[in-house]
Amino acid sequence: MTAMRSLIADLAASAAEGLREILAHRGLCLRLARLEVLRRYRGTVLGLAWSFLTPLSLLLVYTFAFSVVIRIRWEGGSTGSHAEYALALFAGLLAFDLFSECVKAAPGLVPSHPGYVKRVVFPLSVLPLVNLLSALLHSLIGLLILALLSLFVLGRAPASILLAPLLYAPLVLLALGISYLLAAAGVFVRDLSPAVSLATQLLFFLTPVFYPVSAVPGGLRILLYLNPLTTIVEEFRNVLLWGKPLSLLPLLSVTILGALVLAAGLAFFTRTRRHFADFL
């Protein structure tokens, strides 16, 4: 028991150290996030317009595949039309794509910046946060697209869309915490990137993004809810699209889980970063 308490205290101290470093360099985080967004679209003809075109293109393909071909319909909708299915799908993609973009890039964050590790004194803990801020910008652009599409298709955008920050909170905590874990592990395990990419693809089909939870047999729904993204995706859809009230208890549970994952990820990253230079 004493050893467990000592371990928890050490992890808490490491997490606090990482958090202090992030707060001390918050200005640097914002500048690097801005540069990351500019770098992504530098030299392209359409620039930031790709942030609109890419999700819309994927949305059309997914809608055709799952609504027209497979003929999935969504409970909670009013018309059952393909357009309404597209909105339900897009709301789910908003949540999942933010998580996916963060975790898939995480294993390569430190190995792709060896100069930051070996040659200069650089706060490495800002790298996962910069990656998150860049992904969050694209997600917020998607949120704007969802609001505009809702006005066009449904004739309204629910006032509950103002609750979006409460929905993003558990998603950001969870994505950032796992990003710290993977960013540190990616230094020591170089084939982690393809493994994470595969796991993310599998997770996409195990999260109710393109199908409703009601389509899953009753006995398997419990397993589906072991995935915290299930609650987050469902809340994105219910609140941002259908205008339903927040499910406070499930959302609070996932938020607490996200905070614990972030603390664990930040502690692991802080404790292992002193060894990064030996593996790069």
C-alpha positions in Angstrom: 0.0 0.0 0.0 2.9 2.4 0.9 4.6 1.6 -2.4 1.3 2.2 -4.4 0.9 5.6 -2.6 4.5 6.5 -3.4 4.0 5.6 -7.1 0.8 7.7 -7.3 2.6 10.6 -5.7 5.5 10.3 -8.1 3.1 10.2 -11.1 1.2 13.2 -9.8 4.4 15.2 -9.3 5.5 14.3 -12.9 2.1 15.3 -14.3 2.2 18.6 -12.4 5.7 19.2 -13.7 4.5 18.7 -17.3 1.5 20.9 -16.7 3.6 23.7 -15.4 5.9 23.5 -18.4 2.9 23.7 -20.8 1.4 26.7 -19.0 4.8 28.4 -19.0 5.1 28.0 -22.7 1.4 28.5 -23.7 2.4 31.4 -26.0 4.9 29.1 -27.8 2.1 26.5 -28.2 -0.1 29.0 -30.0 2.6 30.2 -32.3 3.7 26.7 -33.2 0.1 25.6 -33.8 -0.4 28.6 -36.2 2.8 27.6 -38.0 1.7 24.0 -38.3 -1.6 25.0 -39.9 0.3 27.3 -42.3 2.8 24.6 -43.1 0.1 22.1 -43.9 -1.4 24.3 -46.6 1.8 26.1 -47.8 2.1 25.9 -51.6 -1.4 24.6 -52.2 -3.8 26.4 -54.5 -6.8 26.3 -52.3 -5.1 26.7 -49.0 -7.4 26.6 -45.9 -10.3 25.8 -48.2 -9.1 22.2 -48.1 -10.4 22.2 -44.5 -13.9 22.5 -45.9 -13.5 20.4 -49.1 -11.9 17.3 -47.4 -14.7 16.6 -44.8 -17.4 17.4 -47.3 -15.9 15.0 -49.9 -15.6 12.2 -47.3 -19.2 13.0 -46.2 -20.5 12.5 -49.7 -18.7 9.1 -50.0 -19.8 7.8 -46.6 -23.4 9.0 -47.2 -23.6 7.1 -50.5 -22.0 4.0 -49.1 -24.0 3.7 -45.9 -27.2 5.6 -46.6 -27.8 4.9 -50.3 -26.2 1.4 -50.7 -26.6 -0.1 -47.2 -29.7 2.0 -46.4 -29.0 2.8 -42.8 -31.5 5.1 -41.1 -31.1 7.2 -38.0 -33.4 7.2 -35.0 -34.1 10.7 -33.7 -34.3 12.2 -37.2 -37.5 13.7 -38.5 -37.4 12.8 -42.2 -35.1 9.7 -42.6 -33.7 11.3 -45.7 -30.2 10.9 -47.1 -29.4 14.5 -46.2 -30.4 13.9 -42.6 -28.3 10.8 -42.5 -25.4 12.9 -43.8 -25.8 15.4 -40.9 -25.9 12.6 -38.3 -22.8 11.0 -39.9 -21.0 14.4 -40.0 -21.7 15.1 -36.4 -20.1 11.8 -35.4 -17.1 12.4 -37.7 -16.5 15.7 -36.0 -15.7 13.9 -32.7 -13.9 10.9 -34.1 -11.7 12.7 -36.6 -10.3 15.0 -33.9 -9.4 12.0 -31.8 -8.0 10.1 -34.8 -5.9 13.0 -36.2 -4.3 13.5 -32.8 -3.4 9.9 -31.9 -2.3 8.8 -35.4 0.3 11.6 -35.5 1.4 11.2 -31.9 4.0 8.4 -32.2 6.0 10.4 -34.7 6.0 13.7 -33.0 9.2 13.4 -31.1 11.2 11.3 -33.6 10.3 13.8 -36.4 12.0 16.6 -34.3 15.3 15.2 -33.2 16.9 18.7 -33.2 14.5 19.7 -30.4 15.7 16.7 -28.3 19.5 16.8 -29.0 20.6 20.2 -29.9 18.5 22.8 -28.1 16.6 23.2 -24.8 13.1 22.9 -26.0 9.9 22.1 -24.0 9.0 18.8 -25.7 5.7 18.6 -23.8 4.2 21.3 -26.1 4.5 19.0 -29.2 1.3 16.9 -28.5 -0.6 20.1 -27.5 0.4 21.8 -30.8 -0.8 18.8 -32.7 -4.1 18.9 -30.8 -4.6 22.7 -31.4 -4.1 22.2 -35.1 -6.6 19.4 -35.2 -9.0 21.4 -33.0 -9.0 24.2 -35.5 -10.1 21.9 -38.3 -12.8 20.4 -36.0 -14.2 23.8 -35.3 -14.3 24.6 -39.0 -16.3 21.3 -39.3 -18.6 22.5 -36.5 -19.3 25.6 -38.6 -20.0 23.5 -41.6 -22.4 21.4 -39.5 -24.3 24.5 -38.3 -24.6 25.7 -41.9 -25.8 22.3 -43.2 -28.3 22.1 -40.4 -29.8 25.4 -41.4 -29.9 24.3 -45.1 -31.3 20.8 -44.6 -33.4 21.1 -41.4 -34.2 24.8 -41.5 -32.6 25.3 -38.1 -29.4 25.1 -36.1 -30.3 24.1 -32.5 -29.4 26.6 -29.8 -27.7 23.7 -27.9 -24.8 24.1 -30.3 -23.6 26.7 -27.8 -22.9 23.8 -25.5 -20.1 22.6 -27.9 -17.3 23.5 -25.4 -18.7 21.1 -22.9 -18.7 18.3 -25.5 -15.2 19.0 -26.6 -13.8 19.0 -23.1 -13.8 15.2 -22.5 -12.7 14.6 -26.2 -9.7 17.0 -25.9 -8.6 15.5 -22.5 -8.8 12.0 -23.8 -7.1 12.7 -27.1 -4.3 14.7 -25.5 -3.7 12.1 -22.8 -3.4 9.3 -25.3 -1.2 11.5 -27.5 1.3 12.0 -24.6 1.4 8.3 -24.0 2.0 7.5 -27.7 4.4 10.4 -28.3 6.7 9.0 -25.5 6.2 5.3 -26.5 6.9 6.2 -30.2 10.5 7.1 -29.3 11.2 3.6 -28.0 9.0 1.5 -30.3 9.5 2.7 -33.9 6.8 0.5 -35.5 4.2 2.0 -33.2 2.8 4.3 -35.9 1.4 1.6 -38.3 0.0 -0.2 -35.2 -1.8 2.9 -34.1 -3.0 3.6 -37.6 -4.5 0.1 -37.8 -6.0 0.3 -34.3 -7.6 3.7 -35.2 -9.2 2.2 -38.3 -10.6 -0.7 -36.3 -11.9 1.8 -33.6 -13.7 3.7 -36.3 -16.0 0.7 -36.9 -16.3 0.0 -33.2 -17.6 3.6 -32.6 -21.2 4.5 -33.7 -20.1 7.1 -36.2 -21.9 5.8 -39.3 -24.5 3.7 -37.6 -26.8 4.3 -34.6 -26.3 2.5 -31.3 -29.8 1.1 -31.7 -28.5 -0.9 -34.7 -26.3 -3.0 -32.4 -27.8 -6.1 -30.7 -28.8 -5.4 -27.1 -26.2 -7.7 -25.6 -23.3 -6.1 -27.5 -24.2 -2.5 -26.6 -22.6 -2.8 -23.2 -19.3 -3.6 -25.0 -19.8 -0.7 -27.3 -20.1 1.7 -24.3 -16.8 0.5 -22.9 -15.4 2.6 -25.7 -15.5 6.2 -24.2 -15.8 7.6 -27.8 -19.3 6.1 -28.0 -20.6 8.4 -25.3 -18.8 11.4 -26.9 -20.0 10.7 -30.4 -23.6 10.2 -29.3 -23.5 13.4 -27.3 -22.1 15.3 -30.3 -25.0 14.0 -32.4 -27.8 14.5 -29.8 -26.8 17.9 -28.7 -25.3 19.6 -31.8 -27.8 18.1 -34.3 -31.0 17.0 -32.6 -31.0 19.7 -29.9 -31.4 17.3 -27.0 -30.2 18.2 -23.5 -26.8 17.0 -22.2 -26.6 13.6 -20.6 -24.7 15.0 -17.6 -23.8 11.8 -15.8 -22.3 9.9 -18.8 -20.5 13.0 -20.0 -19.1 13.8 -16.6 -17.9 10.2 -16.3 -16.0 10.4 -19.6 -14.6 13.8 -18.7 -13.2 12.4 -15.4 -11.8 9.5 -17.4 -10.2 11.9 -19.9 -8.6 13.9 -17.0 -7.1 10.7 -15.5 -5.8 9.6 -18.9 -4.3 13.1 -19.5 -2.6 13.0 -16.0 -1.2 9.5 -16.7 0.0 10.4 -20.2 1.6 13.6 -19.1 3.3 11.9 -16.2 4.6 9.1 -18.5 5.9 11.6 -21.0 7.6 13.8 -18.4 9.3 10.8 -16.7 10.6 9.2 -19.9 11.7 12.2 -21.9 15.2 12.3 -20.3 15.9 9.1 -22.2 14.6 10.3 -25.6 18.1 11.5 -26.8 19.5 8.0 -26.3 17.1 6.5 -28.8 17.2 9.3 -31.5 
